[in-house]
Amino acid sequence: MTHTTKPDPASIYFGLDEATDRASFSTFMQLIGNRELTEVLAARLSRDEIDNLVALLSDTMRTHLDRSEYHRLFLHTPHH
């Protein structure tokens, strides 16, 4: 699924229902991927915080993506 519109932070609402939580999570993750934000966080997070976030996200992808999806969606490369 490719999104062509900018994520709208005003559309984030957690705790209403599962569909809204899932849509809000998708928007939240798109906003987290902002280059300027990631550079600021990278400069400010402790080494332990970085390790914990990388472990959490890596474990989540390993659990929910197959190899092909991982390569296509995260690495943006064809699966070999």
NUMI-470324 format. One record per residue: residue number from 1; x, y, z of N, C-alpha, C in turn. Coordinates in nm, 3 decimals. Layout:
<recs>
    k      n.x      n.y      n.z     ca.x     ca.y     ca.z      c.x      c.y      c.z
  NUM        X        Y        Z        X        Y        Z        X        Y        Z
...
</recs>
This chain:
<recs>
    k      n.x      n.y      n.z     ca.x     ca.y     ca.z      c.x      c.y      c.z
    1    0.085   -0.117    0.000    0.000    0.000    0.000    0.089    0.123    0.000
    2    0.067    0.213   -0.094    0.145    0.335   -0.105    0.056    0.453   -0.070
    3    0.105    0.538    0.020    0.031    0.656    0.059    0.092    0.777   -0.013
    4    0.006    0.859   -0.072    0.055    0.977   -0.143    0.026    1.106   -0.067
    5   -0.055    1.100    0.036   -0.085    1.218    0.115    0.002    1.221    0.240
    6    0.026    1.341    0.289    0.103    1.355    0.412    0.021    1.302    0.530
    7    0.087    1.237    0.624    0.015    1.190    0.743   -0.037    1.308    0.824
    8   -0.157    1.297    0.874   -0.221    1.404    0.950   -0.218    1.373    1.099
    9   -0.136    1.445    1.176   -0.128    1.418    1.319   -0.262    1.434    1.391
   10   -0.349    1.518    1.338   -0.480    1.539    1.402   -0.570    1.417    1.390
   11   -0.530    1.320    1.307   -0.613    1.200    1.289   -0.573    1.087    1.384
   12   -0.479    1.113    1.474   -0.433    1.011    1.568   -0.520    1.010    1.692
   13   -0.589    0.898    1.712   -0.673    0.876    1.831   -0.656    0.732    1.873
   14   -0.603    0.707    1.990   -0.589    0.571    2.040   -0.697    0.544    2.144
   15   -0.744    0.420    2.148   -0.836    0.377    2.251   -0.983    0.383    2.213
   16   -1.014    0.424    2.091   -1.155    0.430    2.050   -1.206    0.294    2.003
   17   -1.134    0.235    1.909   -1.168    0.103    1.856   -1.046    0.051    1.780
   18   -1.047   -0.075    1.746   -0.931   -0.137    1.683   -0.896   -0.073    1.548
   19   -0.996   -0.046    1.466   -0.970    0.013    1.334   -0.905    0.151    1.348
   20   -0.953    0.231    1.441   -0.896    0.364    1.462   -0.755    0.352    1.520
   21   -0.735    0.258    1.612   -0.601    0.236    1.667   -0.502    0.198    1.558
   22   -0.544    0.110    1.467   -0.455    0.067    1.359   -0.423    0.183    1.264
   23   -0.523    0.261    1.229   -0.500    0.378    1.142   -0.412    0.481    1.213
   24   -0.437    0.501    1.341   -0.357    0.596    1.419   -0.212    0.550    1.430
   25   -0.193    0.420    1.451   -0.058    0.364    1.458    0.016    0.386    1.327
   26   -0.052    0.363    1.215    0.010    0.383    1.085    0.053    0.529    1.067
   27   -0.033    0.621    1.103    0.000    0.763    1.093    0.115    0.797    1.187
   28    0.110    0.749    1.310    0.215    0.772    1.408    0.350    0.726    1.355
   29    0.355    0.605    1.299    0.482    0.552    1.247    0.533    0.633    1.128
   30    0.442    0.682    1.044    0.484    0.766    0.932    0.546    0.896    0.984
   31    0.487    0.952    1.087    0.539    1.076    1.145    0.674    1.051    1.213
   32    0.690    0.937    1.277    0.817    0.901    1.341    0.929    0.894    1.237
   33    0.896    0.855    1.115    0.996    0.839    1.009    1.048    0.969    0.950
   34    1.003    1.081    1.000    1.050    1.211    0.952    1.200    1.225    0.978
   35    1.275    1.258    0.874    1.422    1.264    0.885    1.469    1.360    0.994
   36    1.413    1.480    0.999    1.457    1.577    1.099    1.432    1.524    1.241
   37    1.314    1.465    1.263    1.282    1.408    1.394    1.379    1.296    1.430
   38    1.406    1.207    1.336    1.495    1.095    1.366    1.636    1.142    1.396
   39    1.682    1.246    1.329    1.815    1.300    1.357    1.822    1.362    1.496
   40    1.717    1.434    1.536    1.713    1.494    1.670    1.711    1.384    1.775
   41    1.624    1.283    1.756    1.618    1.175    1.854    1.750    1.098    1.860
   42    1.811    1.071    1.745    1.938    0.998    1.743    2.045    1.071    1.823
   43    2.043    1.202    1.818    2.141    1.281    1.893    2.111    1.284    2.043
   44    1.987    1.264    2.082    1.948    1.282    2.221    1.924    1.153    2.300
   45    1.893    1.044    2.232    1.867    0.919    2.302    1.996    0.861    2.359
   46    1.983    0.795    2.472    2.100    0.725    2.528    2.128    0.600    2.445
   47    2.246    0.547    2.463    2.282    0.423    2.394    2.183    0.312    2.427
   48    2.144    0.301    2.555    2.046    0.199    2.597    1.911    0.221    2.531
   49    1.867    0.345    2.522    1.738    0.374    2.457    1.743    0.335    2.309
   50    1.853    0.365    2.244    1.868    0.327    2.102    1.865    0.175    2.090
   51    1.943    0.106    2.173    1.946   -0.041    2.169    1.807   -0.100    2.192
   52    1.734   -0.046    2.288    1.600   -0.097    2.319    1.502   -0.074    2.205
   53    1.505    0.044    2.145    1.414    0.072    2.034    1.446   -0.014    1.912
   54    1.574   -0.027    1.880    1.614   -0.111    1.767    1.573   -0.257    1.791
   55    1.593   -0.306    1.912    1.555   -0.444    1.944    1.404   -0.462    1.933
   56    1.327   -0.369    1.987    1.181   -0.379    1.980    1.132   -0.379    1.835
   57    1.180   -0.284    1.756    1.135   -0.275    1.616    1.183   -0.393    1.534
   58    1.306   -0.438    1.556    1.358   -0.554    1.483    1.278   -0.680    1.518
   59    1.252   -0.701    1.646    1.172   -0.817    1.688    1.032   -0.811    1.629
   60    0.973   -0.692    1.627    0.838   -0.676    1.571    0.837   -0.710    1.423
   61    0.935   -0.660    1.349    0.941   -0.692    1.205    0.967   -0.840    1.183
   62    1.055   -0.899    1.263    1.085   -1.041    1.249    0.960   -1.126    1.275
   63    0.876   -1.082    1.367    0.755   -1.155    1.402    0.646   -1.140    1.296
   64    0.634   -1.022    1.236    0.518   -0.992    1.153    0.545   -0.980    1.003
   65    0.672   -0.986    0.963    0.705   -0.978    0.820    0.779   -1.103    0.778
   66    0.745   -1.153    0.659    0.829   -1.260    0.606    0.951   -1.196    0.539
   67    1.045   -1.277    0.495    1.171   -1.225    0.439    1.147   -1.132    0.321
   68    1.057   -1.172    0.234    1.028   -1.092    0.116    0.972   -0.955    0.154
   69    0.878   -0.953    0.248    0.821   -0.827    0.295    0.928   -0.740    0.362
   70    1.013   -0.803    0.441    1.120   -0.730    0.510    1.209   -0.659    0.408
   71    1.250   -0.732    0.305    1.336   -0.673    0.202    1.264   -0.564    0.124
   72    1.141   -0.589    0.086    1.066   -0.494    0.005    1.023   -0.372    0.085
   73    0.969   -0.392    0.204    0.910   -0.281    0.279    1.009   -0.205    0.366
   74    1.107   -0.274    0.422    1.202   -0.207    0.511    1.332   -0.172    0.439
   75    1.392   -0.268    0.372    1.519   -0.244    0.305    1.504   -0.179    0.168
   76    1.383   -0.186    0.111    1.357   -0.133   -0.023    1.447   -0.197   -0.129
   77    1.468   -0.326   -0.112    1.547   -0.403   -0.207    1.473   -0.530   -0.242
   78    1.499   -0.586   -0.360    1.438   -0.715   -0.393    1.495   -0.824   -0.303
   79    1.411   -0.920   -0.269    1.455   -1.034   -0.187    1.541   -1.125   -0.271
   80    1.654   -1.169   -0.216    1.744   -1.260   -0.288    1.731   -1.399   -0.236
</recs>
